[in-house]
Amino acid sequence: MGRRNGVTGQAATSGAVFGEVLRDARERAGWSQGKLAGEIPCDRSLITRIEAGSRVPDVGFAEACDRLLGTDGLLRRLWHRIDWYPVVEHPDWFRRRAQMDAVAVALREFQMQVVPGLLQTEAYARALFARVEPDEEVVQERVLARMSRQQRFLNDDGPLLLAVLDESSIRRVVGGPDVMREQCAHLLAVGERPNIRIQVAPFTIAHLRPPNTSMSLITLPDGHEWVYSESLDRGHFSDDPAVIARHTRTYDLLRADALSTRDSAATICEAMEGYGDDDQLRPQRGDLAQEQLQRRQRRQLHRGRPRHPRRRPRPRQ
């Protein structure tokens, strides 16, 4: 994969404008980079690079800065107006899929082991890439490319994104507890968007038979459908009607058997709490998810109590 210079070109210049606006807002608020990083929370070096225009922030970062610095949604609006996409380059084998994501009107995803790329945080994506790539610059390029794909799905009028996550994807630790806690909070937050629905396929449903691999069903603007799956460093596409029909049926059954979006939020919230408590990372949906979790716990406690036979009146003779 060729590496592009992240500080030149029209799109990079727009990124530099975002960085300048952020720096101005931070300094007007009297905040240091370290203080802002601690409140978001993120690494201080991330603030430095975003302000320099060499890193692409995600929309959650822009929203957090708006909230903390009192900029009344300015940074979020600016983030949505910037075309971040041209500053990145995808691996050759993935380029076709990225092109489809850029125009798709609907995506239906099933993911095993890891969170889908379109729903990953920057820290989570970086931890994944760092496992197999020692070059930090290459890792940064790949993270940037992955974050760029998310942009249109996080817009208020973004394409439909339905995601079923195998429970292993939120239980399998990537990058450590802090990264996982942030990732779970991000799933809860984006699940609130009108175009995104997230469901969890739990370990506990014995009859659930998920596919043996992750897959995506992609609908393009002309109605044409594709099924996409991956092997090691390879992407596989098919638009064979019989293949599409078979995988669509599998996906529909999987969604029907998975937890509802509310129960899924409770499961994600439970996983997040297992990685440690941090009230700053709780999304607005936290109250609902927590309520669902508490209901589940009460049901489990009730089931665990000793059962005492009831005395029932005998029927009259």
N, C-alpha and C positions, 0 to 999 in steps of 0.2 A: 504494500500500500504506500503510495507516494505521500509525502508529508507536505502540507501547505503551511505557509507562514501565517500565523494567526493574527498578525498585527498589520497586515497590508490589505488593500482591496476595499471596495465599497462596503461590503458586509462587515468587515473588521472595523472600519471606520465608524459604522453605526454602533458596534459593540463598544468602541472607545467612548462614544457619546453617552451611552448608558453608564459606563464607568465614571465619567465626569459628573453626570447628574447625581449618581450615588455618592460620590466623594463630597460634592457640594452640600447635599442634604445631610450627610453625616457630620460634616464640619459645622454647619449651621446649628445642628442639634447639640454640638459640643461633645460629640462622642469620638473616642479613639477607635481605630480598627479592632483592637483587642476587645474593647467593651462590646462592640457590635457583634463580633464573632462569638463572644460568650453568651449573648442573649439569643442568637438565632436558633440553636448553636451550630457553629462550624469552625473549621480551622482558620486562624487569622490569615494564613497565606492565601486562602480562597478570596478573602476580601481584597487583598493586595492585587491579585491577578485580575479580578473582575474590574476593579477601578482602573487598572492599566489597560483594559480592553483585550487581554490575552486569554481570558476564560469566559465561557458562555455560562451564565447562571440559568437555573431552571426557574419556572414561574413561581414556585413556592418560595424561593429565595427573594424574588422581587416583592411578593406579597408580605413576607415577614419584615422586610426593610420598610415597606410602606407603613406597616403597623407600628413598628418600633420608632421610626423617625418622624412619624406624623406627616407623611407626604400625601395623604388623601388619595391613594391609588395611582399616583403619578408614575411610579416605577413599574407597576403592573401594566399600565396602559402603554408605556414606552416599550416594555418587553414584547408585548403583542404586536407592536408596529414594526419591530426590527425583523428583517429577514435573516435569521441566523444560519439558515441551511447552507448557503453557498460556501461558508468558511470551512466545511468539513468534507472529508472524503471517506467513502466506505470501502471495505475489502472488495476485490473484484467479484468474489463468489456471492456476496451479499447485496451488490449494487442493484440488482433487479428487484429484490424484495424492498429495498429502501425506496425505489422509484414508485412501486405500488403503494407503499404507505403514504407517499406524498400526494396521492390522488384518490385513494380508496374512500368509499362512502360508508363502508362498514367493515369491521374486523371482528371475527369471533375466534378467541384464543383459548387453547388449553395448554397449560404449562406444568411440567413435572420438575421437581428438584429445585428450581430457581424461579424467582419472580420474573415475569415477562419483561423484555427490554423496554417496552413502552410504559411500564409502570415502575421502573427502577429509579431510585435516587442516585445522585451522582456518586456518593460514597460507596453505595452497594455495587454499582457498575464498575467503579475503579477497583474494588476489592476482587471482583470476578476476573477482570482482565489481568490484574497483577499476578494472579496465580499461575498464568501461563506465559506472560510476557515480561521479561526483565527490563526492557527499555522503557523508562518513564515517559519519554516523548511519544513513543508509540501508544502506550497506555492512555496518555492524555488525548491523543488523536481519536482513539476508539471511543473513549468516554464522550468526547465532544460530538462525535458522529451519532452515538446513541441518544444523547440528550436532544440533538436536533430533530430526531424523528418524533419526539414526543410533542413538539410545539403545537401542531395543528389539532391534536387530540385534546389538549388542555385548554383550547380556546372555548369560549362560551357556546359557540355554534359549531363545535368540533364534530367529526364523524362519530358514528356509533361504535363503541368499543365494549364488547362483552368478553369478560375474562373469567374462566374457571381455573382456579389454582388448586393443584394437588396440595394437601395439607403439608406435605414435606417441604414445600417451597417457603413456608413461613416458619417452619421448625428447624430447618437446616441452617446452621449458623454460617454466614458469609461476612467476613471482615470484623467479627466480634460483636458483643452485645450492644454497644452504642450504635453501630451501623444497622443492626437488625431492629432495634427499637425505633430508629428514625424511619426505616423502611416500612415497618408496620404502620406507623403514624401516617406516612405518606399514602399508603393504600387506603386507609380510612378517609383521608381528606379527599383524594381524587374520586373515591367512590361516591362522594356527595355531588359530583358534577352531573348535570342532566343527561349527558351522552355516554356515561361510563357506568357499567354495572359489574361488580366483582362478587363472585361466589367461590366458596371453598368446598372442595370435595374431600370430606373428612376420612380419617383412618377408620372411624367407628362404624361406618355403614358397610356391613358385610357383603351385601349384594352388589355394591358399586363396582363396576368393571370398567375402569378408565382405559384409554388407549395405552399402548406400550411406549409411546413416544409423544413429545409435544407436537402440536399442530396448530395451524392458522387457516381459517377460511376467510378469504379476501373477496370483497365485492367491489368492483370498479364502477365508475360513473355510467358506463354503457350497460350495466347489468351483468357483465361477464364475471364469472366466478372462478377462483383458483383455490386449490388447496396447497399449502406450503408446509414442509417439514425440514428438519435439519439432521445431518449426520456430522461427523467430525470435519469442520471447515468446509462444508458443502451444503448448499441449499437445493431442495428438490421441489419442483413445481409440477402440478397436473391440472388440466382443465377438462379432463375426460368426464363427460356427464355421469357415467356410472360411478367413477371414483368420487366425484363431488357428492352424488346422492348418498353413497355409502357413508362418507365421513360426516355429512350433514346430519344423517340419522343418528350416528354415534354421538355427535356433539349435542343434539337435542335431548337425547336420553340422558347424557351426562349432566346437562344443566338441570333437567327435571329431578335427578337423584341427588344433586348437590344441595348444600344448605341454602336457605333463602339468603337474600342480601343482608337482612337484619341479623340472622343467626351467624352469617359469615363475618359480619362486623364484630359480633361478640367474640367469635373465635380468634379473629385477628387481634382484638383488644386483649384477650387473655394471653396470647403469645407475646404481645408487646410488654405486658406487665411481667412476664417471665424473664424478660431481658433487663428488667430494672425499672424503677419508677422515675418519671421525669414529667412533671405537670406541664412544662413548656412544650412538650411534644404532643400533648393530647389535642386532637382536632376538635372542631365544634361538634362532631358527631360522637364524641366520647361519651356524653351523657346517655345517649341512646344505646350505644354499644355496651356501656357498663350496666345499664338496666337489663339488657338481654342476658348478659353474663351472670348477673345476680339471680335472675330467674332460673337460669340453668343450674346454678349452684344450689338454689333452694330445692329444685326438683331432685338433684342428686342426693342432698341431705335427707329429703323425705324418703327416697327409695332406700337409703341406708339404715333407716330406723327399724327397730324390731317390730314385727307385725303381731298385733294382738287380735285374736278372733273376736268378732262382734257377736253379741247375743241378739238373735233375731226372733221375733215373736213366732210361735208355732201356729200354723194354720188351724182355724177352727174345724172341728170334726163335724 
